């Protein structure tokens, strides 16, 4: 029980969230609330280092499944343990208030409370992040971008904030700003293969929108390099091979610019033979992932069904035969 709550999957499916939230009565019964105020309550506590990670994950699962009563009880336990002024507890309380809000007016009230807290303590990062998340959910991306820009200025090594800023920029079709933000993420976590692939996707979209006719050859070439780095770091990353297949197919369908059209500052364009080999590699690897992932072979079970379907459709469009 606690092992699952201690380390839940990063993307909770509805059945998993329901299964976790159903453990609330057992968790609450096994850690009765203290009647003493914090921090005196610590003297009678029988907690372990994992106790409050379990409580926090349980709170999130309860909110996901609409079990507001159990979520409130878990939250009260955390307030009794850590106090009202703990930044993380304040953020969890705000998340609870967002979840139980009945209408937009109630959410606006929560937003005002966040702003009041930030004004009193500008260093409260958990509340700043909840404030940004709520701005985004209320359909105010410009305000969310402004708040995130302030956050990364004051905390430039926050990779999560840079990644969220990139996602907001991309949602507004500000692709160059999104790419810049993700490059900042790579300065902090240089081996994050998913970020390399995401930059490749944005470069691919930018090449389509900025190029003439079929797109920008140099833009697709740079996207291909990013996808190559992604699968170099993780040779089982479906999204990286999917992007590599798209980028190389585009490059093979376009005419490479002449040598005198490439500036000295640009990276050398890859030869056609290299692009063909990379396209063949992406095709064979995607075929293997689709075949073995769909069969749920041991060691090949981490792929989402939607990703496998998209990869199969891409292979079918190009006339590739997936070995079954």
KEKE-942246 format. One record per residue: residue number from 1; residue in one letter; z, x, y of N, C-alpha, C in turn. Coordinates in steps of 0.1 Angstrom, whole numbers, plus 5000, padded with zeros to 4 digits. Last residue first. Example, Ala and Ser with C-alpha at 12.3 -4.5 7.8 and 13.67 -1.06 7.14 Angstrom:
KEKE-942246
SEMAR   kolpa   zake    nc3    nc1    nc2   cac3   cac1   cac2    cc3    cc1    cc2
SEMAR       2      s   5071   5128   4978   5071   5137   4989   5079   5129   5000
SEMAR       1      a   5078   5132   4943   5078   5123   4955   5078   5132   4967
***
This chain:
KEKE-942246
SEMAR   kolpa   zake    nc3    nc1    nc2   cac3   cac1   cac2    cc3    cc1    cc2
SEMAR     324      x   4625   5052   4918   4636   5043   4914   4642   5047   4901
SEMAR     323      x   4613   5068   4945   4615   5069   4930   4627   5061   4927
SEMAR     322      x   4593   5053   4969   4607   5057   4965   4608   5057   4950
SEMAR     321      x   4564   5064   4983   4569   5057   4971   4583   5062   4968
SEMAR     320      x   4552   5058   5015   4559   5067   5006   4564   5058   4994
SEMAR     319      x   4539   5045   5035   4532   5046   5023   4539   5055   5012
SEMAR     318      x   4552   5041   5058   4544   5054   5058   4537   5055   5044
SEMAR     317      x   4566   5019   5052   4556   5018   5062   4547   5030   5062
SEMAR     316      x   4584   5028   5033   4573   5019   5028   4562   5018   5039
SEMAR     315      x   4601   5043   5049   4593   5050   5038   4582   5041   5034
SEMAR     314      x   4612   5022   5064   4605   5033   5070   4596   5041   5060
SEMAR     313      x   4625   5007   5044   4614   5001   5052   4605   5012   5059
SEMAR     312      x   4645   5025   5036   4634   5021   5026   4622   5015   5034
SEMAR     311      x   4660   5027   5060   4653   5039   5055   4642   5035   5045
SEMAR     310      x   4669   5001   5061   4661   5006   5072   4653   5018   5067
SEMAR     309      x   4685   5000   5038   4673   4990   5040   4664   4996   5050
SEMAR     308      x   4704   5019   5044   4695   5021   5033   4683   5012   5033
SEMAR     307      x   4717   5006   5066   4710   5019   5068   4700   5022   5056
SEMAR     306      x   4728   4984   5054   4717   4982   5065   4710   4995   5067
SEMAR     305      x   4747   4995   5037   4735   4988   5031   4724   4987   5042
SEMAR     304      x   4759   5027   5044   4759   5013   5046   4746   5007   5042
SEMAR     303      x   4770   5053   5022   4760   5047   5030   4761   5032   5032
SEMAR     302      x   4787   5065   5003   4791   5064   5017   4781   5058   5027
SEMAR     301      x   4781   5071   4977   4785   5058   4980   4789   5056   4994
SEMAR     300      x   4775   5094   4962   4764   5088   4971   4768   5074   4976
SEMAR     299      x   4794   5102   4944   4791   5111   4955   4780   5106   4965
SEMAR     298      x   4778   5084   4918   4790   5092   4922   4786   5102   4933
SEMAR     297      x   4755   5059   4930   4759   5070   4921   4771   5078   4927
SEMAR     296      x   4745   5035   4939   4759   5038   4941   4763   5049   4931
SEMAR     295      x   4719   5029   4941   4725   5028   4928   4739   5031   4928
SEMAR     294      x   4715   5034   4968   4714   5020   4963   4720   5018   4950
SEMAR     293      x   4718   5062   4967   4728   5054   4975   4727   5040   4970
SEMAR     292      x   4696   5070   4952   4709   5072   4947   4720   5064   4954
SEMAR     291      x   4674   5060   4968   4675   5058   4954   4689   5059   4949
SEMAR     290      x   4680   5069   4994   4678   5054   4992   4680   5051   4977
SEMAR     289      x   4681   5096   4990   4693   5089   4995   4692   5074   4992
SEMAR     288      x   4655   5102   4982   4666   5104   4973   4679   5097   4977
SEMAR     287      x   4641   5094   5005   4638   5088   4992   4650   5090   4982
SEMAR     286      x   4651   5113   5023   4653   5098   5025   4651   5091   5012
SEMAR     285      x   4640   5136   5011   4654   5134   5012   4658   5120   5014
SEMAR     284      x   4612   5132   5014   4618   5134   5000   4634   5131   5001
SEMAR     283      x   4610   5130   5042   4606   5119   5033   4612   5120   5019
SEMAR     282      x   4620   5154   5051   4627   5142   5055   4623   5130   5046
SEMAR     281      x   4600   5171   5039   4615   5173   5036   4622   5160   5039
SEMAR     280      x   4577   5163   5052   4578   5162   5038   4593   5162   5033
SEMAR     279      x   4584   5170   5078   4581   5156   5075   4582   5154   5060
SEMAR     278      x   4586   5198   5076   4598   5190   5079   4596   5175   5076
SEMAR     277      x   4559   5203   5070   4569   5206   5060   4582   5199   5063
SEMAR     276      x   4547   5195   5094   4543   5189   5081   4554   5191   5071
SEMAR     275      x   4558   5213   5112   4561   5199   5114   4558   5191   5101
SEMAR     274      x   4547   5237   5103   4561   5235   5102   4565   5220   5103
SEMAR     273      x   4520   5232   5108   4524   5234   5094   4539   5232   5093
SEMAR     272      x   4519   5231   5136   4517   5219   5128   4522   5221   5114
SEMAR     271      x   4546   5250   5152   4532   5249   5146   4531   5236   5137
SEMAR     270      x   4565   5239   5180   4564   5242   5166   4550   5241   5161
SEMAR     269      x   4564   5255   5212   4562   5243   5204   4560   5247   5189
SEMAR     268      x   4591   5274   5226   4578   5274   5219   4576   5261   5211
SEMAR     267      x   4608   5258   5253   4609   5264   5240   4595   5264   5234
SEMAR     266      x   4599   5265   5288   4600   5256   5276   4601   5264   5263
SEMAR     265      x   4595   5283   5307   4609   5279   5305   4610   5270   5292
SEMAR     264      x   4568   5286   5310   4575   5297   5303   4590   5293   5300
SEMAR     263      x   4552   5254   5301   4558   5264   5310   4566   5275   5303
SEMAR     262      x   4522   5245   5288   4536   5247   5284   4541   5258   5294
SEMAR     261      x   4495   5245   5292   4503   5234   5297   4518   5235   5295
SEMAR     260      x   4484   5267   5279   4486   5268   5294   4493   5256   5300
SEMAR     259      x   4482   5256   5253   4492   5267   5256   4495   5268   5271
SEMAR     258      x   4479   5220   5252   4474   5234   5252   4484   5244   5257
SEMAR     257      x   4499   5198   5232   4494   5203   5245   4489   5217   5244
SEMAR     256      x   4488   5183   5202   4497   5192   5209   4491   5197   5222
SEMAR     255      x   4483   5149   5198   4476   5162   5199   4485   5171   5207
SEMAR     254      x   4501   5129   5173   4497   5133   5187   4490   5147   5187
SEMAR     253      x   4510   5126   5148   4500   5116   5153   4495   5120   5167
SEMAR     252      x   4529   5145   5145   4517   5146   5137   4506   5137   5142
SEMAR     251      x   4549   5134   5161   4543   5147   5165   4529   5149   5158
SEMAR     250      x   4556   5111   5146   4551   5110   5160   4543   5123   5164
SEMAR     249      x   4567   5124   5124   4555   5115   5122   4548   5113   5136
SEMAR     248      x   4589   5137   5135   4578   5145   5129   4565   5136   5127
SEMAR     247      x   4604   5115   5143   4600   5125   5152   4588   5133   5147
SEMAR     246      x   4610   5101   5118   4603   5094   5130   4597   5105   5139
SEMAR     245      x   4623   5121   5103   4610   5115   5098   4603   5108   5110
SEMAR     244      x   4645   5125   5119   4635   5136   5117   4622   5131   5112
SEMAR     243      x   4658   5101   5117   4652   5105   5130   4642   5116   5128
SEMAR     242      x   4664   5102   5090   4656   5091   5095   4650   5095   5108
SEMAR     241      x   4681   5124   5089   4668   5125   5082   4659   5114   5087
SEMAR     240      x   4702   5114   5104   4695   5126   5109   4682   5127   5102
SEMAR     239      x   4711   5092   5089   4705   5090   5102   4698   5102   5108
SEMAR     238      x   4720   5104   5065   4708   5096   5065   4702   5094   5079
SEMAR     237      x   4731   5135   5057   4732   5125   5068   4720   5117   5069
SEMAR     236      x   4734   5155   5040   4733   5142   5034   4734   5131   5045
SEMAR     235      x   4737   5179   5052   4724   5177   5045   4724   5164   5037
SEMAR     234      x   4748   5187   5081   4752   5177   5071   4739   5173   5063
SEMAR     233      x   4737   5207   5096   4752   5206   5095   4757   5197   5084
SEMAR     232      x   4711   5201   5093   4715   5214   5089   4730   5214   5087
SEMAR     231      x   4709   5176   5104   4709   5177   5090   4712   5191   5084
SEMAR     230      x   4712   5185   5132   4721   5175   5126   4721   5176   5110
SEMAR     229      x   4690   5201   5136   4704   5207   5137   4714   5197   5130
SEMAR     228      x   4670   5183   5133   4671   5194   5124   4685   5200   5124
SEMAR     227      x   4674   5167   5155   4676   5161   5142   4677   5172   5131
SEMAR     226      x   4668   5186   5175   4681   5180   5174   4684   5174   5161
SEMAR     225      x   4641   5190   5170   4650   5201   5169   4664   5196   5168
SEMAR     224      x   4630   5164   5176   4629   5170   5162   4639   5181   5160
SEMAR     223      x   4634   5164   5203   4642   5154   5195   4642   5159   5180
SEMAR     222      x   4616   5183   5210   4630   5186   5213   4638   5176   5205
SEMAR     221      x   4592   5169   5203   4596   5182   5197   4610   5186   5199
SEMAR     220      x   4592   5148   5219   4594   5145   5205   4598   5158   5198
SEMAR     219      x   4588   5161   5244   4600   5153   5242   4603   5151   5227
SEMAR     218      x   4563   5172   5240   4574   5181   5241   4587   5174   5239
SEMAR     217      x   4548   5148   5238   4548   5157   5227   4560   5166   5228
SEMAR     216      x   4556   5116   5249   4556   5130   5253   4558   5139   5241
SEMAR     215      x   4533   5090   5239   4546   5095   5242   4545   5110   5245
SEMAR     214      x   4508   5078   5236   4517   5078   5224   4531   5084   5227
SEMAR     213      x   4504   5073   5269   4498   5070   5256   4508   5069   5245
SEMAR     212      x   4528   5096   5283   4516   5088   5284   4510   5085   5271
SEMAR     211      x   4565   5094   5283   4552   5100   5280   4540   5090   5282
SEMAR     210      x   4588   5080   5288   4583   5089   5299   4569   5094   5296
SEMAR     209      x   4593   5065   5266   4593   5058   5279   4586   5067   5289
SEMAR     208      x   4593   5084   5245   4584   5072   5244   4582   5066   5258
SEMAR     207      x   4612   5102   5253   4598   5106   5251   4588   5095   5251
SEMAR     206      x   4635   5086   5252   4630   5091   5265   4616   5096   5264
SEMAR     205      x   4637   5082   5224   4635   5071   5233   4629   5075   5247
SEMAR     204      x   4642   5110   5218   4630   5102   5212   4627   5090   5221
SEMAR     203      x   4665   5114   5231   4654   5122   5235   4641   5115   5230
SEMAR     202      x   4682   5097   5216   4679   5094   5231   4667   5102   5236
SEMAR     201      x   4681   5109   5191   4676   5095   5193   4673   5092   5207
SEMAR     200      x   4692   5134   5196   4678   5133   5192   4673   5119   5194
SEMAR     199      x   4718   5126   5202   4710   5132   5213   4695   5131   5209
SEMAR     198      x   4725   5117   5176   4724   5108   5187   4716   5113   5199
SEMAR     197      x   4724   5142   5163   4715   5131   5159   4713   5121   5170
SEMAR     196      x   4746   5155   5175   4732   5161   5176   4722   5150   5173
SEMAR     195      x   4766   5137   5167   4762   5138   5181   4749   5144   5183
SEMAR     194      x   4767   5141   5140   4763   5127   5145   4759   5128   5160
SEMAR     193      x   4776   5167   5138   4762   5164   5134   4758   5150   5139
SEMAR     192      x   4795   5187   5155   4794   5172   5153   4780   5168   5150
SEMAR     191      x   4799   5213   5162   4794   5210   5149   4794   5195   5145
SEMAR     190      x   4811   5214   5188   4797   5219   5186   4791   5215   5172
SEMAR     189      x   4830   5198   5206   4829   5197   5191   4814   5201   5188
SEMAR     188      x   4827   5206   5233   4840   5204   5227   4840   5205   5212
SEMAR     187      x   4800   5206   5237   4808   5218   5241   4822   5218   5236
SEMAR     186      x   4793   5181   5228   4790   5192   5219   4797   5205   5224
SEMAR     185      x   4800   5166   5250   4808   5164   5237   4806   5176   5228
SEMAR     184      x   4781   5174   5267   4795   5178   5270   4803   5176   5258
SEMAR     183      x   4759   5162   5256   4760   5176   5255   4774   5182   5259
SEMAR     182      x   4766   5136   5262   4767   5140   5248   4767   5155   5247
SEMAR     181      x   4760   5136   5290   4774   5133   5285   4776   5138   5271
SEMAR     180      x   4732   5141   5289   4741   5151   5295   4755   5149   5290
SEMAR     179      x   4724   5117   5277   4722   5130   5270   4731   5141   5276
SEMAR     178      x   4730   5099   5298   4736   5098   5285   4735   5111   5277
SEMAR     177      x   4714   5108   5318   4728   5109   5320   4735   5108   5307
SEMAR     176      x   4689   5101   5306   4692   5116   5310   4707   5118   5312
SEMAR     175      x   4691   5073   5303   4690   5082   5292   4694   5096   5295
SEMAR     174      x   4701   5046   5312   4702   5059   5320   4702   5070   5309
SEMAR     173      x   4702   5021   5301   4689   5028   5301   4689   5041   5310
SEMAR     172      x   4727   5011   5298   4720   5008   5311   4707   5015   5312
SEMAR     171      x   4734   5022   5274   4733   5007   5275   4726   5003   5288
SEMAR     170      x   4736   5049   5281   4725   5044   5273   4723   5029   5274
SEMAR     169      x   4761   5048   5296   4748   5051   5302   4736   5047   5295
SEMAR     168      x   4778   5040   5274   4776   5031   5286   4763   5035   5293
SEMAR     167      x   4775   5063   5258   4771   5050   5253   4769   5040   5264
SEMAR     166      x   4786   5083   5275   4772   5083   5270   4767   5070   5266
SEMAR     165      x   4812   5074   5276   4804   5074   5288   4789   5074   5285
SEMAR     164      x   4820   5078   5250   4820   5064   5255   4811   5063   5268
SEMAR     163      x   4818   5106   5250   4810   5098   5241   4809   5084   5245
SEMAR     162      x   4838   5112   5269   4824   5116   5271   4815   5108   5263
SEMAR     161      x   4861   5103   5255   4857   5097   5268   4842   5100   5271
SEMAR     160      x   4861   5119   5232   4860   5105   5231   4855   5098   5243
SEMAR     159      x   4866   5144   5243   4853   5142   5237   4851   5127   5236
SEMAR     158      x   4881   5157   5269   4882   5144   5262   4869   5140   5256
SEMAR     157      x   4880   5177   5287   4879   5181   5273   4881   5168   5264
SEMAR     156      x   4884   5168   5313   4870   5172   5309   4869   5175   5294
SEMAR     155      x   4901   5148   5329   4903   5153   5315   4890   5157   5309
SEMAR     154      x   4891   5142   5354   4905   5146   5353   4909   5152   5339
SEMAR     153      x   4865   5135   5348   4868   5145   5358   4882   5151   5357
SEMAR     152      x   4869   5115   5329   4864   5128   5324   4865   5139   5335
SEMAR     151      x   4879   5095   5347   4887   5100   5336   4882   5114   5331
SEMAR     150      x   4858   5091   5365   4870   5096   5370   4879   5102   5359
SEMAR     149      x   4840   5080   5346   4836   5093   5354   4849   5099   5359
SEMAR     148      x   4853   5057   5339   4851   5068   5329   4848   5081   5336
SEMAR     147      x   4850   5042   5362   4864   5045   5357   4863   5057   5347
SEMAR     146      x   4822   5040   5364   4830   5047   5375   4844   5051   5370
SEMAR     145      x   4817   5026   5341   4812   5039   5342   4819   5047   5353
SEMAR     144      x   4830   5002   5347   4835   5010   5335   4830   5024   5336
SEMAR     143      x   4815   4993   5368   4828   4996   5370   4834   5005   5359
SEMAR     142      x   4791   4989   5353   4791   4998   5365   4805   5002   5368
SEMAR     141      x   4797   4969   5334   4794   4983   5330   4795   4993   5341
SEMAR     140      x   4812   4944   5329   4812   4951   5342   4809   4966   5339
SEMAR     139      x   4818   4926   5308   4805   4927   5313   4804   4934   5327
SEMAR     138      x   4842   4927   5296   4841   4916   5307   4827   4917   5313
SEMAR     137      x   4841   4949   5281   4840   4936   5274   4838   4925   5284
SEMAR     136      x   4844   4968   5302   4831   4967   5294   4830   4954   5287
SEMAR     135      x   4870   4964   5309   4859   4963   5319   4846   4961   5312
SEMAR     134      x   4883   4971   5285   4883   4957   5290   4872   4954   5300
SEMAR     133      x   4878   4998   5284   4873   4990   5273   4873   4975   5278
SEMAR     132      x   4892   5006   5307   4877   5008   5306   4871   4999   5296
SEMAR     131      x   4918   5000   5300   4912   4994   5312   4897   4995   5311
SEMAR     130      x   4922   5016   5278   4922   5002   5276   4915   4995   5288
SEMAR     129      x   4922   5041   5292   4911   5038   5282   4910   5023   5279
SEMAR     128      x   4944   5038   5308   4931   5040   5314   4920   5037   5304
SEMAR     127      x   4964   5037   5288   4961   5025   5296   4948   5026   5303
SEMAR     126      x   4962   5064   5278   4960   5052   5269   4957   5039   5277
SEMAR     125      x   4968   5079   5302   4955   5079   5296   4952   5067   5286
SEMAR     124      x   4984   5080   5329   4986   5072   5317   4972   5070   5310
SEMAR     123      x   4983   5092   5353   4981   5101   5341   4982   5093   5328
SEMAR     122      x   4989   5075   5374   4974   5078   5371   4972   5086   5358
SEMAR     121      x   5010   5052   5376   5010   5064   5368   4995   5067   5365
SEMAR     120      x   5005   5031   5394   5019   5037   5394   5019   5050   5386
SEMAR     119      x   4979   5026   5389   4983   5029   5402   4996   5036   5403
SEMAR     118      x   4981   5018   5362   4974   5031   5366   4977   5035   5380
SEMAR     117      x   4995   4994   5365   5001   5005   5357   4994   5018   5361
SEMAR     116      x   4976   4979   5379   4989   4982   5385   4996   4993   5378
SEMAR     115      x   4955   4978   5360   4953   4985   5373   4966   4988   5380
SEMAR     114      x   4967   4963   5340   4963   4977   5337   4962   4985   5351
SEMAR     113      x   4970   4939   5354   4982   4946   5349   4979   4961   5346
SEMAR     112      x   4944   4932   5357   4952   4935   5369   4964   4943   5365
SEMAR     111      x   4937   4927   5330   4930   4938   5338   4938   4942   5350
SEMAR     110      x   4952   4905   5325   4955   4917   5318   4949   4929   5325
SEMAR     109      x   4938   4887   5342   4952   4890   5345   4956   4903   5338
SEMAR     108      x   4913   4887   5329   4914   4893   5343   4928   4896   5347
SEMAR     107      x   4921   4873   5307   4917   4887   5305   4917   4894   5319
SEMAR     106      x   4926   4848   5318   4937   4855   5312   4934   4870   5310
SEMAR     105      x   4900   4841   5326   4911   4843   5336   4923   4851   5330
SEMAR     104      x   4887   4839   5302   4884   4850   5310   4894   4852   5321
SEMAR     103      x   4912   4827   5278   4900   4826   5285   4898   4839   5294
SEMAR     102      x   4934   4834   5262   4926   4822   5259   4913   4821   5266
SEMAR     101      x   4945   4864   5246   4941   4857   5258   4931   4845   5255
SEMAR     100      x   4952   4878   5224   4957   4864   5225   4953   4857   5237
SEMAR      99      x   4939   4903   5229   4936   4895   5217   4940   4880   5218
SEMAR      98      x   4952   4912   5252   4938   4909   5252   4934   4900   5241
SEMAR      97      x   4977   4916   5242   4975   4905   5252   4961   4902   5254
SEMAR      96      x   4972   4937   5224   4977   4924   5219   4974   4913   5229
SEMAR      95      x   4965   4956   5242   4955   4952   5233   4959   4938   5227
SEMAR      94      x   4989   4960   5256   4978   4954   5263   4967   4949   5253
SEMAR      93      x   5004   4971   5235   5008   4958   5240   4996   4951   5248
SEMAR      92      x   4990   4994   5232   4989   4985   5221   4994   4971   5225
SEMAR      91      x   4996   5006   5257   4982   5003   5254   4981   4993   5242
SEMAR      90      x   5024   5009   5254   5018   5001   5265   5004   4997   5262
SEMAR      89      x   5024   5027   5233   5029   5014   5231   5024   5004   5242
SEMAR      88      x   5014   5049   5246   5007   5044   5235   5011   5029   5232
SEMAR      87      x   5034   5054   5267   5020   5051   5270   5012   5044   5258
SEMAR      86      x   5065   5039   5269   5057   5048   5261   5042   5044   5263
SEMAR      85      x   5081   5020   5281   5073   5029   5290   5065   5039   5282
SEMAR      84      x   5097   5006   5263   5086   4999   5270   5077   5008   5278
SEMAR      83      x   5103   5024   5231   5106   5019   5245   5094   5013   5252
SEMAR      82      x   5101   5030   5204   5097   5040   5214   5099   5036   5229
SEMAR      81      x   5114   5009   5190   5115   5023   5185   5112   5033   5197
SEMAR      80      x   5109   4985   5202   5123   4988   5200   5124   5003   5196
SEMAR      79      x   5081   4987   5201   5087   4987   5214   5102   4991   5213
SEMAR      78      x   5077   4984   5174   5073   4996   5180   5079   4998   5194
SEMAR      77      x   5086   4958   5169   5093   4970   5163   5090   4983   5170
SEMAR      76      x   5068   4944   5185   5082   4944   5189   5090   4955   5182
SEMAR      75      x   5045   4948   5169   5046   4953   5183   5060   4954   5187
SEMAR      74      x   5052   4933   5147   5050   4948   5145   5051   4954   5159
SEMAR      73      x   5053   4908   5158   5065   4913   5152   5064   4928   5151
SEMAR      72      x   5027   4904   5167   5037   4904   5177   5050   4911   5171
SEMAR      71      x   5013   4904   5142   5010   4915   5152   5021   4916   5162
SEMAR      70      x   5023   4880   5131   5027   4893   5125   5024   4905   5135
SEMAR      69      x   5010   4863   5150   5025   4863   5148   5030   4876   5142
SEMAR      68      x   4983   4867   5148   4990   4871   5161   5005   4872   5159
SEMAR      67      x   4960   4873   5129   4974   4870   5126   4983   4875   5138
SEMAR      66      x   4933   4878   5133   4939   4867   5140   4953   4863   5136
SEMAR      65      x   4923   4901   5123   4922   4889   5114   4929   4877   5121
SEMAR      64      x   4927   4921   5142   4914   4918   5137   4912   4905   5130
SEMAR      63      x   4955   4920   5144   4947   4915   5155   4933   4912   5151
SEMAR      62      x   4961   4932   5119   4965   4918   5122   4957   4912   5134
SEMAR      61      x   4950   4958   5123   4945   4949   5112   4948   4934   5115
SEMAR      60      x   4967   4967   5143   4953   4966   5145   4946   4956   5135
SEMAR      59      x   4992   4967   5129   4990   4959   5141   4975   4957   5144
SEMAR      58      x   4987   4986   5109   4989   4972   5105   4987   4963   5117
SEMAR      57      x   4985   5009   5124   4973   5004   5117   4974   4989   5112
SEMAR      56      x   5012   5010   5133   5001   5008   5143   4988   5003   5136
SEMAR      55      x   5026   5012   5109   5028   5001   5118   5016   4999   5127
SEMAR      54      x   5016   5037   5099   5014   5025   5092   5016   5012   5100
SEMAR      53      x   5026   5053   5120   5012   5052   5118   5008   5040   5110
SEMAR      52      x   5053   5050   5115   5047   5043   5127   5032   5044   5127
SEMAR      51      x   5058   5063   5090   5062   5049   5093   5054   5043   5104
SEMAR      50      x   5054   5089   5085   5042   5080   5083   5045   5066   5088
SEMAR      49      x   5078   5102   5087   5067   5106   5096   5056   5096   5096
SEMAR      48      x   5101   5075   5082   5095   5087   5077   5084   5090   5088
SEMAR      47      x   5133   5059   5091   5119   5061   5091   5114   5074   5085
SEMAR      46      x   5157   5048   5092   5154   5054   5080   5139   5057   5079
SEMAR      45      x   5180   5048   5120   5167   5046   5115   5165   5054   5101
SEMAR      44      x   5203   5049   5135   5204   5041   5122   5190   5040   5115
SEMAR      43      x   5196   5064   5157   5207   5069   5149   5208   5062   5135
SEMAR      42      x   5177   5050   5170   5172   5061   5162   5183   5066   5153
SEMAR      41      x   5189   5032   5187   5184   5027   5174   5180   5038   5165
SEMAR      40      x   5192   5045   5210   5204   5045   5201   5200   5040   5187
SEMAR      39      x   5173   5045   5230   5170   5053   5218   5182   5053   5208
SEMAR      38      x   5168   5010   5221   5162   5024   5220   5169   5032   5231
SEMAR      37      x   5196   4990   5210   5185   4994   5220   5180   5008   5217
SEMAR      36      x   5200   4975   5178   5205   4984   5188   5193   4987   5198
SEMAR      35      x   5191   4961   5157   5196   4953   5168   5201   4961   5180
SEMAR      34      x   5160   4970   5142   5174   4974   5146   5178   4965   5157
SEMAR      33      x   5141   4954   5117   5143   4957   5131   5158   4960   5134
SEMAR      32      x   5134   4967   5085   5140   4957   5093   5143   4963   5107
SEMAR      31      x   5111   4975   5066   5116   4982   5078   5122   4973   5088
SEMAR      30      x   5103   4958   5046   5108   4971   5042   5113   4979   5054
SEMAR      29      x   5094   4936   5060   5106   4934   5052   5112   4948   5048
SEMAR      28      x   5071   4946   5071   5081   4942   5080   5094   4940   5073
SEMAR      27      x   5056   4951   5047   5059   4962   5056   5071   4958   5065
SEMAR      26      x   5054   4925   5037   5060   4935   5029   5065   4947   5038
SEMAR      25      x   5040   4910   5057   5053   4906   5053   5061   4917   5046
SEMAR      24      x   5015   4926   5059   5025   4926   5070   5038   4921   5065
SEMAR      23      x   4994   4926   5041   5006   4934   5038   5017   4934   5048
SEMAR      22      x   4973   4913   5052   4982   4906   5043   4994   4913   5038
SEMAR      21      x   4960   4933   5066   4969   4924   5074   4978   4916   5065
SEMAR      20      x   4945   4944   5045   4955   4952   5051   4965   4943   5059
SEMAR      19      x   4928   4923   5038   4936   4929   5028   4948   4936   5034
SEMAR      18      x   4914   4921   5063   4922   4910   5058   4932   4915   5047
SEMAR      17      x   4901   4945   5064   4910   4942   5074   4919   4931   5070
SEMAR      16      x   4884   4942   5042   4894   4953   5042   4905   4950   5052
SEMAR      15      x   4867   4921   5050   4876   4919   5038   4887   4930   5037
SEMAR      14      x   4855   4932   5074   4864   4920   5074   4873   4919   5062
SEMAR      13      x   4858   4968   5074   4851   4956   5071   4860   4944   5072
SEMAR      12      x   4865   4993   5098   4871   4983   5089   4862   4971   5087
SEMAR      11      x   4857   5024   5100   4851   5011   5104   4855   5000   5094
SEMAR      10      x   4874   5043   5089   4871   5043   5104   4865   5030   5108
SEMAR       9      x   4899   5031   5065   4885   5036   5069   4882   5035   5083
SEMAR       8      x   4933   5042   5069   4923   5032   5067   4909   5037   5070
SEMAR       7      x   4959   5056   5061   4946   5062   5063   4935   5052   5061
SEMAR       6      x   4980   5039   5059   4982   5052   5066   4969   5058   5069
SEMAR       5      x   4972   5018   5044   4975   5016   5058   4976   5029   5066
SEMAR       4      x   4969   5032   5020   4957   5026   5026   4960   5023   5041
SEMAR       3      x   4995   5040   5016   4985   5050   5016   4972   5045   5023
SEMAR       2      x   5010   5017   5014   5011   5025   5026   5001   5035   5027
SEMAR       1      x   5000   5008   4988   5000   5000   5000   5000   5009   5012
***
